Amino acid sequence: MHRLAVLMIGAAIFPQHLDAQNDEHLERARRVLSMTPLIDGHNDLPWAIRLFEDAPLNVAAYDISRRAPGHTDLDRLRQGMLGAQFWSVYIPSAYGDSGFARVQLEQIDVARQFIRAHPGHFQFAGTASDIERAFGEGRIASMLGIEGGHAIENSLGALRAYYDLGVRYMTLTHSRNVDWADAGTDDPEHGGLTGFGEEVVREMNWLGMLVDLSHTSPGTMSDVLNTVDAPVIFSHSSARALRDHRRNVPDSILTQLADNGGVVMVTFVPSFLTDRDVATIGDVVDHIEHIRRVAGVDHVGIGSDFDGISSTPIGLEDVSTFPALFAELSRRGWGDEDLAKLAGENLLRVIREAERVARRLQRERPPSTRTIRELDGR
């Protein structure tokens, strides 16, 4: 769609919001985000750096200290009042010239490079306490998330090594099935998790690594919820009841999620929000409110997918716009307490509980040495 037409649609939808300087709801949003770390569950900046045409994989050349070509740079992160970010270290589920581990390690290296290059802005974080400490020091707590269990190449040892490198969640699948779990956008192969898939999930709980169910099939979602000892997350998904997309979360799973204690981090991917040509900030709010109604306000968060999407909802064009989302929720009657839960308190609770479970499991047993051959006969 032509840019002028998009701007005209935005003005028609939000005419009362154009005078941001005198907006009491935006002031409330900024007040809440100054006191509670806003934790975004998914940003693909490392992949954007890998694909940078001028200098692929070159962190210095991409240069987020200036206006970057994508959705994310330092100035806009500060405008967006980010308190913590899970940087997705995504790799494709098919890679021709090597196994997955080399590419995964390169993406982890890219993320660690830009975090290290800007110590006044970023602080590497591994725990809930680290997040709170970085936020208190005025820095953006930075964690890593693997997007797709293919990265571990069916090895629990690799899973543990990634944790030691700073990975704090793993999305069990991406667009394709893995050998031990079904993806939401592939033909069912396993009926959910295999025996080895259950062992992967148990080992993630043992580590304190969050189990991320975005991209997985409903069968995998349900099997995980029947296996885990700790709360799960959906790092970037929305509500299937509002948009019948295979990447979204059915209400039946939202009901189970409330019992589990987990969080759905609502994404800004336009095709996950609406079947209209143009998505808006209001569509994102609709999905947040639906998840609150079905699962409860303790089970919803934010997972933008900035720098992993080619188009964005009107009103949420880049990382600078997060306060506008919270202002929209304020207009719909959300109070400070619920806005703070959405921003980061819910996810901090999940991380703390995952850490507590890991401490208990590590007292009870050593690391698992079981293999996919032993459990699945592969």
HELIX and SHEET records of a PDB file:
HELIX    1   1 ARG A    3  ILE A   13  1                                  11    
HELIX    2   2 PRO A   15  HIS A   17  5                                   3    
HELIX    3   3 ALA A   20  ASN A   22  5                                   3    
HELIX    4   4 GLU A   24  MET A   35  1                                  12    
HELIX    5   5 LEU A   45  ARG A   50  1                                   6    
HELIX    6   6 VAL A   59  TYR A   62  1                                   4    
HELIX    7   7 LEU A   74  GLN A   79  1                                   6    
HELIX    8   8 PHE A  100  ALA A  117  1                                  18    
HELIX    9   9 ALA A  128  GLY A  136  1                                   9    
HELIX   10  10 GLY A  149  ILE A  152  5                                   4    
HELIX   11  11 LEU A  156  ASP A  164  1                                   9    
HELIX   12  12 GLY A  195  LEU A  207  1                                  13    
HELIX   13  13 PRO A  218  LEU A  225  1                                   8    
HELIX   14  14 ASP A  251  ASN A  260  1                                  10    
HELIX   15  15 PRO A  270  LEU A  273  1                                   4    
HELIX   16  16 ILE A  281  ALA A  295  1                                  15    
HELIX   17  17 VAL A  297  HIS A  299  5                                   3    
HELIX   18  18 VAL A  319  THR A  321  5                                   3    
HELIX   19  19 PHE A  322  ARG A  331  1                                  10    
HELIX   20  20 ASP A  336  ALA A  340  1                                   5    
HELIX   21  21 LYS A  341  GLU A  345  3                                   5    
HELIX   22  22 ASN A  346  GLU A  364  1                                  19    
HELIX   23  23 ILE A  372  ASP A  376  1                                   5    
SHEET    1   A 4 LEU A  38  ASN A  43  0                                        
SHEET    2   A 4 LEU A  82  SER A  88  1                                        
SHEET    3   A 4 ILE A 140  GLU A 147  1                                        
SHEET    4   A 4 PHE A 122  PHE A 124  1                                        
SHEET    1   B 5 LEU A  38  ASN A  43  0                                        
SHEET    2   B 5 LEU A  82  SER A  88  1                                        
SHEET    3   B 5 ILE A 140  GLU A 147  1                                        
SHEET    4   B 5 VAL A 167  THR A 171  1                                        
SHEET    5   B 5 LEU A 210  ASP A 212  1                                        
SHEET    1   C 3 ILE A 233  SER A 237  0                                        
SHEET    2   C 3 VAL A 263  VAL A 266  1                                        
SHEET    3   C 3 VAL A 300  ILE A 302  1                                        
END                                                                             
